[in-house]
Amino acid sequence: MPICLVHRLPYQADPAVYFQVVRQAPGAVLLDAGRPAASRGRYDLLSAWPMAELTPLQKESGAAFFARLREQLTALGPADLPAGVELPFAGGLLGYLAYDFGRRIEALPEQARDDLGLGDAVFGLYAWALITDHQAQTSQLVFHPTLPAAEQTRLRALFEQPLTGEAGQVSFALLATFKADIEPQRYAEAIGRIQAYIASGDCYQVNYAQRFQARYQGDPWQAYGALRGACPTPFSGYLTLPGGGTLLSLSPERFMRVSGGQVETRPIKGTQPRGRDEQEDARNAQVLLTSIKDRAENLMIVDLLRNDLGRSCRIGSVRVPELFSLESYPNVHHLVSAVTGELAADKDALDLLLGAFPGGSITGAPKIRAMQIIDELEPTRRGPYCGSLLYLDVRGEMDSSIAIRSLLAKDGVISCWGGGGIVADSAWQAEYQESITKVQVLLSTLESFCQSKR
């Protein structure tokens, strides 16, 4: 087995220090653990200058696109890391799947308006990465064996030069405050429609979301720095898009992880705001932990994901080792569970993605019917929201997020989405407020850059 070359650099707790060196390069991508403030994420992974860029063809199915991704991984060639080196990536694919990639997997209506002009997926094939392990406190360049020696030398010199602040960065500014796309009355009507579908037996739960938009100018990287400072999360990311545009993700939620053939998904379902003091915060956490409604919602999605994993995992291997755990972030408490399994011998990580995308925690149950209702009631397509940022390497190692708490900066407009699971006893006013609460820290942080407030 060919072995990757690993070159150690000085450890940096903040990935911005190294990413600023390449962030304006073609295909620059950062998968960010949110350290040093976030406590759960272990690895930062960044790269640029992909060997190839892959997007779906106009009528290409999800299965056909994934087959092309497999071909690219095969073309790059097998590789492993040196003995004793524990890192998540040895060369392979980095990119995103938009929520609407699901249309290439399942037949869905075409009612929601597509006004973002965002592709359903973009992946780069990368022969190198800079990976920081916050647990071991190391930062290392990983070179796939096919990367030419001259390019290895160039990258070592690039990251070993004195690191300084960026010059010439155009300051980020909002030109107005965020506005919601959906008026409260229309939101209430949509919740009523969902509950009518539930009452008639169409579904049990539907995730309904609204979009917030504002015009901006300047550099989204400055905005990302402020956002990760205000809301550090373990599945963050910053992706530059071909043709312009940037994804800024501050997600707390893992979608699917594959390591050594072992699979884990960690759905979030259930939210309470953080308290204004320690006593109120503890009460809110306890309310969430004991909420019959939130536990029922969470359990519905756990059952859905058990079924999704069962499509690609060895029979009898799917387990629920963690149910209704509390995870706390700067703005909210979440109820989180874990579902695990072991990949079947004839399946790989792309089979797993194909059988489970988009994530059940952001669709509803049953999934396909919930997605049909979402398309009927949400006025615009979700684009990157509730899609996934991910890596998949030549060894079959993969980790992916659910792209909640995520923003798209494109064509002078920055978009952000917030939503929640609607069930039979949901009160529309509470759901409307929850959709705002989940993203309020993001909106408020960026509105501090608003020119109209200065």
Helices and strands as residue ranges (DSSP letters): E 5-9, H 16-19, E 29-32, E 43-47, E 52-54, H 62-76, E 92-97, G 99-104, E 121-126, E 128-133, E 138-143, H 149-160, E 173-174, E 179-180, H 184-199, E 205-217, H 220-230, E 235-240, E 246-251, E 254-259, E 262-265, E 268-273, H 278-290, H 292-310, E 319-328, E 332-342, H 349-356, G 360-362, E 364-365, H 367-377, E 388-393, E 398-401, E 406-410, E 413-422, H 428-447, G 451-453
